[in-house]
């Protein structure tokens, strides 16, 4: 949570050095995205769902997990969720 909202606030202050104004709505959206999606949802995906593809470190297991992440989770969940929260 601190990284999502705090990072946005930090960048806002750095970008607008002369006028110190923090957009609370934007910061709240980063808090929601960082806390709910990146925190809770990704914890479930990476610690409960992906281990079903295998638990080893052999190249086939790692390849399956990387493919699931690159071609499933990121394009169909991560990126749309970011745009959805950004659009609120």
Buried (B, 14 or more C-beta within 10 A) or exposed (E): EEEBBBEBBEEBEEEEEEEEEEEEEBBBBBBBBBBBBBBEBBEEBEEEEBEEBBEEEEEEBEEBBEEBBEEEBEEEBBEEBBEEBEEE
